[in-house]
Amino acid sequence: MKETIRIASGQGFWGDLPEAPFQQVTKGPVDYLVMDYLAEVTMSILQKQKRRDPSMGYAKDLVPLMERILPIIVEKKIGVITNGGGVNPASCRDAIFKVAKKLGIKEIAIGLVMGDDILERLDGFIAGGIPFANMETGEPVASVRPNLMSANVYFGAAPIAEALRQGAQIVITGRTTDTGLTLAPMMFEFNWSETDWDKLAAGTVAGHILECGAQSTGGNFSGDWESVPDLAHVGFPIAEAYPHGDIVITKHENTGGVVSEATVKEQLLYEIGDPRSYITPDVVADFTTIRLEQSGKDRVRVFGVKGRQAPESYKVSMSHLDGYTAFGTLTYAWPDAMKKARKADEILRTRLADLALQFDEIRSEFLGYNSCHGPLSEPVEPSNEVVLRIGVRSRDRDAVERFGREIAPLILTGPPAVTGFAGGRPRPSEVIAYWPALMPRSMVTPQVHVKRLQ
């Protein structure tokens, strides 16, 4: 058993800083690189891609990244764990094998965690009595079943750890909890039991700190953000894990950002509900038991975490088509910029009403005035310019299409001194809604496959 392992966050979301994974595996020692690509809406996008091309459905950005870092991780024996497999982990694996052959790499094992995609099995589960009721509204899924675009079970760390036990250096998953990516190597390296709740909770907390990338090393920091050094070269977080369950959050030396109790605390509060019950498929962690200690420059010790038994249900992340939306913008210049923007908004709304178009929502924002705080915004001094941004949402695609044809006419039939209309007429785009549900964990089983380069 190792005395410690270093797990590096390489990405907090699909589209995060492109250099971060490379920096994590080159600027200092790490044992594992973990990368999060998936969000709820992402799954529906990937399903659409897979329907158009059966070989797609994974995070395409992952393949060129792996081409860049594969020689490094092979030489340094760094493990890589990512949920970039999306709805097609096998194709993602095959694409990485192709890159490995191109680079002349002879030996590497890639593990897959599959079984989370239950869209094709959903009707059978519903017929068997699982209602998949919306966790927020209680509404049964039957009301949106015809429009469902994705349905994925959140698996945890255990199947990833199993892939590591079977010799995988790279593990590619579908929908897995963000925290599970970090917890899994601890379970594997330290032989943690699946019922050692306190240790699992500690690893889960570490995963929560790492899951948003540089948000725990000074990025998006709402404290004394001006004191955070060199955000242009911010270092992403590393969890230094120990067999007894203590974690030290740090980053590579000679990188920007900062690791402090304040930055770690802010990330701990990010996207949690009841802090006493942070629920995952692996454990229920009690965040009120977390203790932090600044143990050195850019080193925060995390200890004392308590956990309890994992739930008997898996969370299921579903998405469904919920209509269409479109947005348009116009910029009004001084003098009386705000008056002009408000008048343009009034004229446009009147014209839409005259056309008897049906919208679920019409939303107007005046950028620089109320686009962040809405009705809480206070009056401001006269501005040199105001951007009117107006959008509509409707289940009637034709109504949204017609809205898009009403923006440009305001240029010559509304208030003066207007500019900023570029990029063509606003077009309808699909609204993808989130549907969270639960199902008995006994009804679905993760599938672990490990394949070696041949």
C-alpha positions as CSV (number, residue, x, y, z in Angstrom):
1,M,0.0,0.0,0.0
2,K,1.3,3.5,-0.9
3,E,1.8,6.0,1.9
4,T,0.2,8.8,-0.1
5,I,-1.1,9.5,-3.6
6,R,-1.5,12.8,-5.5
7,I,-4.6,13.2,-7.5
8,A,-4.7,16.2,-9.9
9,S,-7.8,17.9,-11.2
10,G,-7.3,18.6,-14.9
11,Q,-10.6,20.0,-15.8
12,G,-13.7,21.2,-14.0
13,F,-16.1,21.2,-17.0
14,W,-16.1,20.6,-20.7
15,G,-14.4,23.7,-22.0
16,D,-12.2,24.5,-19.1
17,L,-8.6,25.8,-19.4
18,P,-7.0,23.7,-22.2
19,E,-3.5,23.9,-20.8
20,A,-4.5,22.7,-17.3
21,P,-4.2,18.9,-17.9
22,F,-0.8,19.2,-19.6
23,Q,0.4,21.5,-16.8
24,Q,-0.8,19.0,-14.2
25,V,1.2,16.1,-15.6
26,T,4.4,18.1,-16.4
27,K,4.9,20.7,-13.6
28,G,5.3,18.3,-10.7
29,P,4.7,14.7,-9.5
30,V,1.1,13.3,-9.6
31,D,-0.2,9.8,-9.6
32,Y,-3.6,10.4,-11.2
33,L,-5.2,13.0,-13.4
34,V,-9.0,13.3,-13.2
35,M,-11.1,15.2,-15.7
36,D,-14.8,16.0,-15.6
37,Y,-16.5,16.6,-19.0
38,L,-20.2,16.0,-18.3
39,A,-23.2,18.0,-17.2
40,E,-26.9,17.2,-17.4
41,V,-27.5,18.9,-20.7
42,T,-24.3,17.5,-22.2
43,M,-25.8,14.0,-22.2
44,S,-28.6,15.0,-24.5
45,I,-26.2,16.7,-26.9
46,L,-24.0,13.6,-27.0
47,Q,-27.1,11.4,-27.6
48,K,-28.0,13.6,-30.6
49,Q,-24.4,13.3,-31.9
50,K,-24.5,9.5,-31.5
51,R,-27.8,9.2,-33.4
52,R,-26.3,11.1,-36.3
53,D,-23.1,9.1,-36.2
54,P,-22.9,5.8,-34.1
55,S,-19.2,6.3,-33.7
56,M,-19.6,9.6,-31.8
57,G,-21.3,10.5,-28.5
58,Y,-18.2,11.2,-26.4
59,A,-16.2,14.3,-25.6
60,K,-14.2,14.9,-28.8
61,D,-11.8,17.3,-27.1
62,L,-10.5,14.4,-25.0
63,V,-8.8,12.6,-28.0
64,P,-6.4,15.4,-29.1
65,L,-5.6,16.0,-25.4
66,M,-4.7,12.4,-24.9
67,E,-2.5,12.5,-28.0
68,R,-0.6,15.3,-26.3
69,I,-0.2,13.7,-22.9
70,L,-0.2,9.9,-23.6
71,P,3.6,9.7,-23.9
72,I,4.0,11.6,-20.6
73,I,1.5,9.5,-18.7
74,V,3.0,6.3,-20.0
75,E,6.5,7.3,-19.1
76,K,5.5,8.6,-15.6
77,K,2.9,5.8,-15.1
78,I,0.1,8.4,-14.3
79,G,-3.4,7.1,-14.2
80,V,-6.1,9.0,-16.0
81,I,-9.8,8.9,-15.0
82,T,-12.5,10.8,-16.9
83,N,-16.2,10.7,-17.6
84,G,-15.5,12.0,-21.2
85,G,-16.9,8.8,-22.6
86,G,-20.3,10.4,-22.5
87,V,-22.9,8.0,-24.1
88,N,-20.2,6.1,-26.1
89,P,-17.2,5.2,-23.9
90,A,-16.2,2.3,-26.2
91,S,-15.8,4.6,-29.2
92,C,-13.8,7.0,-27.1
93,R,-11.5,4.2,-26.0
94,D,-11.0,3.0,-29.6
95,A,-10.2,6.6,-30.7
96,I,-7.5,6.8,-27.9
97,F,-6.1,3.4,-28.9
98,K,-5.8,4.7,-32.5
99,V,-3.8,7.7,-31.2
100,A,-1.6,5.4,-29.1
101,K,-0.7,3.3,-32.1
102,K,0.0,6.5,-34.1
103,L,2.4,7.6,-31.3
104,G,4.1,4.2,-31.3
105,I,2.9,3.2,-27.8
106,K,3.0,-0.5,-27.5
107,E,1.3,-1.2,-24.2
108,I,-1.6,0.5,-22.4
109,A,-4.8,-0.7,-20.8
110,I,-8.0,1.2,-20.9
111,G,-11.0,0.4,-18.7
112,L,-14.6,1.3,-19.4
113,V,-17.5,1.8,-16.9
114,M,-20.7,1.3,-18.8
115,G,-24.4,0.5,-18.0
116,D,-25.4,4.0,-17.0
117,D,-27.2,4.8,-20.2
118,I,-30.8,3.4,-19.7
119,L,-32.7,5.4,-22.3
120,E,-33.4,2.2,-24.4
121,R,-34.5,0.3,-21.3
122,L,-36.6,3.0,-19.8
123,D,-40.0,1.8,-21.0
124,G,-39.3,-1.7,-19.5
125,F,-38.4,-0.1,-16.1
126,I,-41.6,2.0,-16.2
127,A,-43.7,-1.0,-17.1
128,G,-42.1,-2.7,-14.1
129,G,-43.4,-0.1,-11.7
130,I,-40.6,2.5,-11.5
131,P,-42.3,5.9,-11.9
132,F,-39.1,8.0,-12.3
133,A,-41.0,10.8,-10.6
134,N,-39.3,14.2,-10.8
135,M,-37.5,14.7,-7.5
136,E,-38.5,18.4,-7.4
137,T,-42.1,18.3,-8.5
138,G,-43.2,14.7,-7.9
139,E,-44.6,14.5,-11.5
140,P,-44.3,11.0,-13.1
141,V,-42.0,10.8,-16.1
142,A,-44.9,9.7,-18.4
143,S,-45.7,13.4,-18.9
144,V,-42.5,14.0,-20.8
145,R,-41.6,10.4,-22.0
146,P,-42.2,11.2,-25.7
147,N,-39.7,14.1,-25.5
148,L,-37.0,12.4,-23.5
149,M,-33.5,12.7,-25.0
150,S,-31.3,11.1,-22.4
151,A,-31.5,9.0,-19.3
152,N,-28.3,8.2,-17.3
153,V,-27.8,6.6,-13.9
154,Y,-25.2,8.3,-11.7
155,F,-22.7,5.6,-10.8
156,G,-20.0,6.2,-8.2
157,A,-16.4,5.3,-7.5
158,A,-16.6,1.6,-7.0
159,P,-16.7,0.5,-10.6
160,I,-13.8,2.8,-11.5
161,A,-11.8,1.3,-8.6
162,E,-12.6,-2.1,-10.1
163,A,-11.3,-1.1,-13.5
164,L,-8.1,0.0,-11.8
165,R,-7.8,-3.3,-10.0
166,Q,-8.1,-5.0,-13.4
167,G,-5.0,-3.1,-14.6
168,A,-6.4,-0.1,-16.4
169,Q,-4.2,2.9,-16.6
170,I,-6.9,5.0,-18.2
171,V,-10.5,4.7,-17.1
172,I,-13.3,6.1,-19.3
173,T,-16.8,6.3,-17.9
174,G,-20.2,7.6,-18.8
175,R,-22.4,9.4,-16.3
176,T,-20.4,9.2,-13.0
177,T,-20.5,11.4,-10.0
178,D,-17.9,14.1,-10.2
179,T,-16.6,13.1,-6.7
180,G,-16.3,9.5,-7.7
181,L,-13.5,10.3,-10.2
182,T,-11.3,11.4,-7.2
183,L,-12.5,8.8,-4.7
184,A,-11.9,5.8,-6.9
185,P,-8.0,5.8,-6.9
186,M,-8.1,6.2,-3.1
187,M,-10.3,3.1,-2.8
188,F,-8.0,1.2,-5.1
189,E,-4.6,2.3,-3.8
190,F,-5.5,2.1,-0.1
191,N,-7.8,-0.9,-0.3
192,W,-10.7,1.0,1.3
193,S,-13.8,-1.1,1.9
194,E,-17.0,-0.1,0.2
195,T,-18.5,0.2,3.8
196,D,-15.7,2.3,5.3
197,W,-18.0,5.2,5.5
198,D,-15.7,7.8,7.1
199,K,-12.9,7.2,4.6
200,L,-15.3,7.2,1.7
201,A,-16.7,10.4,2.9
202,A,-13.2,12.0,3.1
203,G,-12.5,10.9,-0.4
204,T,-15.8,12.3,-1.5
205,V,-15.1,15.7,0.1
206,A,-11.7,15.7,-1.7
207,G,-13.6,15.0,-5.0
208,H,-16.0,17.9,-4.3
209,I,-13.0,20.2,-3.7
210,L,-11.3,19.1,-7.0
211,E,-14.4,18.8,-9.2
212,C,-14.6,22.5,-10.3
213,G,-10.9,22.9,-11.2
214,A,-9.3,26.2,-10.2
215,Q,-12.4,27.3,-8.3
216,S,-10.6,25.9,-5.2
217,T,-7.3,27.6,-6.0
218,G,-8.5,31.2,-6.3
219,G,-10.5,31.2,-9.5
220,N,-14.0,32.7,-9.2
221,F,-13.2,33.6,-5.6
222,S,-15.6,36.0,-4.0
223,G,-13.3,36.8,-1.0
224,D,-10.2,38.9,-1.3
225,W,-10.0,38.1,-5.0
226,E,-7.7,40.9,-5.9
227,S,-5.0,39.4,-3.7
228,V,-5.0,36.1,-5.7
229,P,-1.7,36.0,-7.5
230,D,-1.2,35.4,-11.2
231,L,-4.6,34.0,-12.2
232,A,-3.3,34.0,-15.8
233,H,-1.2,31.0,-14.9
234,V,-3.5,29.6,-12.2
235,G,-2.5,26.2,-10.9
236,F,-5.3,23.6,-10.6
237,P,-5.8,21.7,-7.3
238,I,-4.2,18.5,-6.3
239,A,-5.5,16.2,-3.5
240,E,-2.7,14.6,-1.6
241,A,-4.4,11.6,0.0
242,Y,-3.4,9.4,2.9
243,P,-4.6,5.9,3.8
244,H,-6.2,7.0,7.1
245,G,-8.5,9.4,5.3
246,D,-6.7,12.8,5.7
247,I,-6.4,14.9,2.6
248,V,-4.1,17.9,1.8
249,I,-5.3,20.2,-0.9
250,T,-2.4,21.8,-2.7
251,K,-1.1,22.7,-6.2
252,H,2.1,22.6,-8.1
253,E,4.8,25.1,-7.1
254,N,5.5,28.0,-9.4
255,T,1.9,28.2,-10.5
256,G,-0.5,31.1,-10.0
257,G,-3.5,31.1,-7.7
258,V,-3.7,30.2,-4.0
259,V,-4.8,27.4,-1.8
260,S,-6.2,28.7,1.5
261,E,-8.9,27.8,4.0
262,A,-11.0,30.5,2.4
263,T,-10.7,29.2,-1.2
264,V,-11.4,25.7,-0.1
265,K,-14.3,26.6,2.1
266,E,-15.9,28.5,-0.7
267,Q,-15.7,25.5,-3.0
268,L,-17.0,23.2,-0.2
269,L,-20.2,25.3,-0.2
270,Y,-20.6,25.1,-4.0
271,E,-23.8,23.3,-5.2
272,I,-24.7,21.5,-2.0
273,G,-28.1,21.1,-0.4
274,D,-28.3,19.8,3.2
275,P,-24.6,20.0,4.4
276,R,-25.3,17.1,6.8
277,S,-26.3,14.8,3.9
278,Y,-24.2,15.2,0.8
279,I,-25.6,12.1,-1.0
280,T,-23.5,10.1,-3.5
281,P,-23.8,6.5,-4.7
282,D,-20.8,5.7,-2.5
283,V,-21.6,7.3,0.8
284,V,-23.6,10.1,2.5
285,A,-21.0,12.6,3.7
286,D,-21.6,15.0,6.6
287,F,-20.0,18.3,5.6
288,T,-20.6,19.7,9.0
289,T,-17.9,17.4,10.3
290,I,-15.2,18.7,8.0
291,R,-12.2,20.3,9.6
292,L,-9.7,22.5,7.8
293,E,-6.2,23.5,8.8
294,Q,-3.7,25.7,6.9
295,S,-0.6,23.4,7.1
296,G,1.7,25.4,4.9
297,K,1.9,27.6,1.9
298,D,-0.8,26.5,-0.5
299,R,-1.5,23.5,1.6
300,V,-4.8,23.0,3.4
301,R,-5.4,19.8,5.5
302,V,-8.9,18.4,5.4
303,F,-9.7,15.9,8.2
304,G,-12.4,14.7,10.6
305,V,-14.9,13.9,7.9
306,K,-17.7,11.5,8.9
307,G,-20.0,9.5,6.6
308,R,-22.8,7.0,6.7
309,Q,-24.3,4.3,4.6
310,A,-24.9,5.0,0.9
311,P,-28.6,5.2,-0.2
312,E,-30.5,2.3,-1.7
313,S,-31.3,4.3,-4.8
314,Y,-29.4,5.7,-7.7
315,K,-30.1,9.1,-9.0
316,V,-31.1,9.2,-12.7
317,S,-30.3,12.3,-14.8
318,M,-32.7,12.7,-17.7
319,S,-33.3,15.5,-20.2
320,H,-36.2,16.3,-22.4
321,L,-37.1,18.7,-25.2
322,D,-39.1,21.5,-23.6
323,G,-39.7,23.9,-26.5
324,Y,-37.6,26.5,-28.3
325,T,-36.0,29.8,-27.5
326,A,-34.3,32.7,-29.3
327,F,-32.5,35.9,-28.3
328,G,-31.7,39.1,-30.0
329,T,-29.7,42.2,-29.0
330,L,-29.7,45.9,-30.0
331,T,-27.4,48.6,-28.6
332,Y,-28.7,52.2,-28.0
333,A,-26.3,55.1,-27.6
334,W,-26.3,58.4,-25.7
335,P,-28.3,60.6,-25.2
336,D,-31.2,58.9,-23.3
337,A,-29.8,55.4,-24.0
338,M,-31.9,53.7,-21.3
339,K,-35.1,55.5,-22.5
340,K,-34.5,54.4,-26.0
341,A,-33.8,50.8,-25.0
342,R,-37.0,50.6,-22.8
343,K,-39.0,52.1,-25.7
344,A,-37.7,49.6,-28.1
345,D,-38.6,46.8,-25.7
346,E,-42.2,48.2,-25.4
347,I,-42.6,48.5,-29.2
348,L,-41.4,45.0,-29.8
349,R,-43.7,43.5,-27.1
350,T,-46.6,45.4,-28.6
351,R,-45.9,44.0,-32.1
352,L,-45.6,40.5,-30.7
353,A,-49.0,40.9,-28.9
354,D,-50.6,42.2,-32.1
355,L,-49.4,39.0,-33.9
356,A,-51.1,36.9,-31.2
357,L,-48.0,34.8,-30.8
358,Q,-48.0,32.4,-27.9
359,F,-44.9,32.4,-25.7
360,D,-44.3,30.7,-22.3
361,E,-41.9,33.6,-21.5
362,I,-40.6,36.9,-22.8
363,R,-37.6,38.2,-21.0
364,S,-35.9,41.6,-21.4
365,E,-32.5,42.5,-20.0
366,F,-30.7,45.8,-20.1
367,L,-27.0,44.8,-20.0
368,G,-25.0,46.8,-17.6
369,Y,-28.1,47.7,-15.6
370,N,-30.2,44.6,-14.6
371,S,-29.0,41.5,-16.4
372,C,-27.4,40.1,-13.3
373,H,-29.7,41.2,-10.5
374,G,-33.0,41.7,-12.3
375,P,-35.7,43.5,-10.3
376,L,-33.2,44.0,-7.4
377,S,-31.2,46.4,-9.6
378,E,-31.0,50.0,-8.4
379,P,-31.4,53.0,-10.7
380,V,-28.2,54.0,-12.3
381,E,-26.7,57.2,-13.7
382,P,-27.2,58.0,-17.4
383,S,-25.1,55.6,-19.5
384,N,-23.2,56.1,-22.7
385,E,-24.8,53.0,-24.1
386,V,-27.3,50.3,-23.2
387,V,-27.7,46.9,-24.7
388,L,-31.2,45.6,-24.9
389,R,-31.3,41.8,-24.9
390,I,-34.7,40.2,-25.3
391,G,-35.6,36.5,-25.6
392,V,-38.6,34.3,-25.9
393,R,-39.4,30.7,-25.1
394,S,-42.3,28.7,-26.6
395,R,-43.3,25.2,-27.5
396,D,-44.4,26.7,-30.9
397,R,-41.3,26.8,-33.1
398,D,-43.1,29.0,-35.6
399,A,-43.8,31.7,-33.0
400,V,-40.1,31.7,-32.0
401,E,-39.1,31.9,-35.7
402,R,-41.4,34.9,-36.2
403,F,-39.9,36.7,-33.1
404,G,-36.6,36.5,-34.8
405,R,-37.9,38.4,-37.8
406,E,-39.1,41.3,-35.6
407,I,-35.7,42.4,-34.2
408,A,-34.1,43.9,-37.3
409,P,-37.1,46.1,-38.2
410,L,-36.6,48.0,-35.0
411,I,-33.5,49.6,-36.4
412,L,-35.5,51.8,-38.8
413,T,-38.9,51.7,-37.1
414,G,-37.9,52.4,-33.5
415,P,-35.8,54.8,-31.4
416,P,-32.7,56.4,-32.9
417,A,-28.9,55.8,-32.4
418,V,-29.1,52.1,-32.6
419,T,-26.4,49.6,-33.5
420,G,-25.1,46.2,-32.5
421,F,-27.3,44.1,-34.7
422,A,-24.9,41.5,-36.1
423,G,-24.7,37.8,-36.8
424,G,-28.0,37.5,-38.7
425,R,-31.5,37.0,-37.6
426,P,-32.1,35.1,-34.3
427,R,-32.9,31.5,-34.9
428,P,-34.8,29.1,-32.7
429,S,-32.8,26.7,-30.6
430,E,-34.0,23.8,-28.6
431,V,-34.7,24.2,-24.9
432,I,-33.4,21.1,-23.0
433,A,-35.0,20.6,-19.6
434,Y,-33.6,18.6,-16.7
435,W,-35.5,15.8,-15.1
436,P,-33.9,14.3,-11.9
437,A,-35.3,11.0,-10.6
438,L,-34.5,7.9,-8.5
439,M,-34.5,4.2,-9.2
440,P,-33.6,1.2,-7.0
441,R,-29.9,0.5,-7.3
442,S,-30.6,-3.2,-7.5
443,M,-32.2,-2.7,-10.9
444,V,-29.0,-1.6,-12.7
445,T,-25.4,-2.8,-12.5
446,P,-22.3,-1.0,-13.7
447,Q,-20.4,-2.9,-16.4
448,V,-16.6,-2.9,-16.2
449,H,-14.4,-3.8,-19.2
450,V,-10.7,-3.5,-19.5
451,K,-8.9,-3.9,-22.8
452,R,-5.2,-3.8,-23.7
453,L,-3.7,-2.3,-26.8
454,Q,-3.0,-5.0,-29.3
